[in-house]
Amino acid sequence: MADANKTLLLIPTAGERSELWNHLSLHAASMKHWHCELCGFGLVASAAATMRAIQTHQPARVILAGIAGGLSDAASVGSAHWFDQAICDGIGVGEGDQFASAESLGWQQWPILGSPGTDETSAPAVGDKIQLARPGNVPADESVTNTLISVCAASSDDVMASRRGSLAGTMDRDAVVAEDMEAFGVAMACQMTSMPCMVVRGISNVAGDRDHSRWQITAALRSVADRLMEWS
């Protein structure tokens, strides 16, 4: 049975965990019911590791934390944000401008569970988008939807980043849009286990910028720690 006070904090890589934990260490007392685990790098590892961690720890909620690449004006480098939805890009047919997502082709990534006339538990199908939860004291702005685009490979240039940014389907300059490689996998595992999933990401770089000398990973993770401490 899940412990109502238990939070499972998932972080993709050891480097992110070490940096983030340094900033969180002074607040360890307020996070005594938290379990921190690595979820691995990428959509596949993160989904599998999240499922295993949920089964092991039986938490009341899951939080994914780490870095991401910014895809909108509001995703300023060094800032951190809670997200409202995760979109999967790359599962379907084709690539680039020729890409067609699974859902657009009429395929669900996870089907509706439960058959009519049976006692099976019914669960919603999952297409290319999953809604995320937010901490209770961090209400969402209903006029703005922060969107995380989860990908198998990060944007290599501005053209790829621009195409991905358009997937958010919003022209709101206040909306934060970013790309990562784990959120959709973590959210899928949570969806399949009816587990609330929250995601906070620090913007380490502009998506498509591969010059690491311009990245601000430490600042981004410090901002993530600030968001977590405001909630815990």
Summary of the structure (lengths in Angstrom):
residues: 232
radius of gyration: 17.3
end to end distance: 22.0
largest distance: 59.5
contacts: 756
relative contact order: 0.24
helix: 34%
strand: 25%
